[in-house]
Amino acid sequence: MKKNFCLVIFLLLFPLLCFAQTDFHFSLAPRISFTVGELTELLYTDNEIVSQLDWEQKPLLNLGLNASADYKNFFISADFDYCLPAGTSYMYDSDWEGDEKYSLTKHPIESSKNIDTALSLAYQIPVSRIISIIPALQLNYLYNDFEAGIGSGVRHGRNIRVYGIDYRRHSFFIFTGTAVKVQPFSKLFIQADFMLAPWNYQLSFDYHHGVKNPFSTKDIQFGFFSKYKAGLTTGIILDKNITLQLFAQLLFGFPDKGPIYTDYCSTTMEKSPCQKSGAATHSLKSGLAVKFSL
């Protein structure tokens, strides 16, 4: 009983003991940023694109928080951004027959919900008085949920109006890479980083509204070394506890392919034997953070 009680006391006091160490630091950084980007949904037949939906994010207002802890040269951090539409975006639906695009419609995006989270582990290696190299590993999860309203456009030379489409995507990325941090002055540092994803997984659901033939699809893609991140951060150290950060991050890469399941020709979701799905994403996020060291 005494051993269990001592263990509980130790676990409760362990965070305080860590904070008491001069080599351990904890920080919180609320931030605000904007994202401009686009998600692409693809359909292939015999490796040829027959349908493409482009979902705009122009722009998104991101409200977020970074929490980080470091012990000596080890760093662990968690990021969370909740993203709201801050402008007018559209979804563009294109269809091809062979090399001919026979249909293009434009739909207003009436609802957009987006979440961006990440968990990172890094180690700082000083190489000179002002330069450090920081290898890192990051787990990244993105959630996107769109509702596109009734659209209009041209199909086979005729003006048409078409029903709306709903789209939801879950994206999981494992990134690894390196940052270079340069601190030429005690109150200023600049950090540039580049990361690539050895593995990623994307799962999405698409629902086409309609009176006569509404239908749903489920897409799954696995990717290897097809997604990349590049970032730049400038930090202005106001005092020992407050740092102002300006940052920009670019997410880009190549489309990933995978199976598609649909109930277009049946009452249940069935895997298409002759078609494949595709997914791509690219975005630019930039903003401001205020880091409070505790």
N, C-alpha and C positions, 0 to 999 in steps of 0.2 A: 504494500500500500504506500509506504514511504517512498519507494523507488518511483512509482507511478506519479505521485504528487510532485516529486522533484523534477521529473521529466516534463510535466505540464508547466511548471514554473519556468523551466529553462526555455521551453518553446515560446512562452509568452514574453520572456525578457530578451530573446535572441535578437529581434529587430532593434531594440533599444541598445543592446550591446554593439550591434553593427554600426548604428549611428554614432556611438561613442568613439569608434575608431577613426583616427584622423585620415586614413586612406579610403574610407567609405564615404560616398556622397550620393545624395538623392536630389532629383530635380523634377519640377513640373513646368510645362510650357504650353499654356493656352495659345491657340493660333487661329488665324483667319486667312483664307486663301480663295482663289478662283481657279476653276478647271475649265479648259476648252478642249473638247475632244470628240471622238466618234466611236461607236461600236458598230461592227459590221457582221451581218448574219448572211451566210452563203449557202447555196444549194448547188451541188454538182451532179451531172449525169455524164458518165464516161469521162470523168476528169475535166469536163467543160462546165463553166459557170452558166447555169440556166436561170438563177434568181439571186438577187442581192438586195438586202435591206440595210440601209445606213441610218443609224440612230444618232442624232446629233446631241451633243452636250455643250451648248453655246449660250451662255456659260453656266457653270454651277458655282454656287456660293458654298464654301466648305467651312464648317465650324468644327474645330478639332482640339485635341489635347495629346501631348506627348508626355509620358512618364518614363524616366530613366534612372538607372542606378549604376554606379561604377565603383570598382574596388581596384585600386592601383591602376593597371592598364587594361582591365577587363570592363566591358560595357554591356549592359542589357537595357533595351528600351522597348516600349509599347506605344503604338500610335493608333488613334481613332479619329476618323473624320466622318461627320454626317453631312451629306451634300444635298442642297436644295437648288431647284432651277432659279436662275436669276435673270433669265431672258427668254426669248421665243426660239424654240427649237423645232425641227421638223424631222420626220422619217421619210426617206426616199425609197420607193419600191421599184426595182428594175427587173425586167424579164427579157430573156433572149431566146431566139430560135436560131441555132447555128451561130453565125457571126452577126446576126441582125438583132438589135434591140427593138422589140416590137411594143413594149409597154413601159411607161414611166409615170408613176403617180407620186404625189406629195401630200403628206398627212401631218397636221399639227400635232405635236406631242402635248397631250392634255394633262398628263401626270408623270412625274419622274421622281423616283426614290433611289438614293445611291449611298452606299456605305463603303468606306475604305479603311481597312485595319491592317496592322503589321506588327510582327514581333521580331526583333533583331538582336543578334549577339555579335560583338566585335571585340577586337584586341588592337590597341594602339602601340605601334613600334616606332620609337623616335629614331630618326636617321641623322639628324643634325639638331642644332639649337633651335631652329625655327620650322623644321619640316618633319612630319610624321606620316607613316603609311599605316592604314587601318583596314586590314582584311575583315570581311563581315559575312554573316549568313542571315538571311531574312525569310520569314514565312509571311506571305501576303494573301489576304482574302478580300475580294471585291464582290459587292452585291449591287446589281442594277435591275430596276423594275420600271418599265415604261408602259404607258397607255397612249396609243395613237388614235386620233379621231378619224372621222370620215374624210377621205382624201379625194383629190381630183387630178386628172392628167390626161394623157393621150395613149390609146391602145389601137394599133393598126390604123393610125391616122385619124381616129375618131376621139372626140372629147368624151371622157367618162367620169363618173363618180363611183367610188368603191368604199366598202365598209372598212372600219378601223381594225387595228391589230394590237394585241397585247404581247409584251415580251419581257421575260425575266431570265437573268443570267447569274450563276454562281461561278466565280473564278478563283482557283487556288494556284498560287505560284510559290515555288522555292527559288529564291534568288541567292546568288553568291557573287562577290566582287570585292573591289578594293577602293578605298578613298585615299586621297592625298590631302593632308591638312597643312597649310602654311600660315604661320603666325609671325609676321614680320615685326609687329609691335605688340606690346603687352595688352593693349586694349582692342586689338583687331585680329581676326583670323579669317581665312578663306579656305573652304573645303570643297573639293570636286570629287565626285564618285561615279563609278560605272559598275553596273551589275548585269548579269545575265541569268536566265532561268534554265538550269539543266532539265527541269521537269515542270510541267503545268497541267492542270486539269480544269476543263470548263464544262458546265452542265447548264443547258438553257431550255426554256419552255416558250412556245409560241402559240398564240391562239388567234385565228383569223375569224372575225365576226362575219355574220351573214345570215340571211333568212333561209335560203334554199340549201346551202351546203357549208355551214361553219365547220371548221376542223382545227385540230391541234397537232403540234409536233413536239418531239423531245430530241434534243441534239446533245451528243457527247463528243468531246475532243480531248485527246492527250497530245501534248507537245513536248519536244525536246530541243533545248537551245533555240527557241523561236521567239522569246520575249526578252526585252532589254529595258534597263533603266539608266538614265544619266541625270545627275543632279549637281547643283551648285548652291552653296550656302555661304553667306557672309555674316559674321558675328561681330557685334560691337559690344564690348564688355563695359557696361556702365559703372558697375562696382562689383565686389566679390560675390554678390548674391543675385544680380540681375544682368542678363545678357539679352540684347535685342538681336533678332535673327531675321534676315531676308533670305528667302529660299525659292528655288525653282526646280522642278523635277519633270523629266520627260519619260513617258512610257510608250514604247513602240515595239514593233516586231512584224513577224510574218503570220499569215493565216494558218491555223491548224485544222486538220480534217478528221472526221470521225463518222460513226453511224448516225442515221436519222430514223426515228420511230414516228409513225403518223397514223391517224385514224381517217385519213382522207378517203380511202376506198373501203373502209370497214367500220364496225362499231367499236373496235378495240384498237389500242396502239400496237402496231406491228412494225417490225424492222423492214425498211425498204431494201430489196435485194439489188437494186440497180442505181441507187442514188446515195450520195454522201453529204454530210453537213460540213460547214466551215464556220470559223469564228476568228475575228481579228479585233484589235483595239489599239487606239493610240490617243494620247492625251498629254496636255501640258498643264501642270499645276504650279502656281506661284503665289506667294503670300508672305505674311509677317507673323512672327512668333515672339513671345516674351518669356524667357526662361528664368524661373525662380529657383535658385539653389538653396536647399534646406539643410 
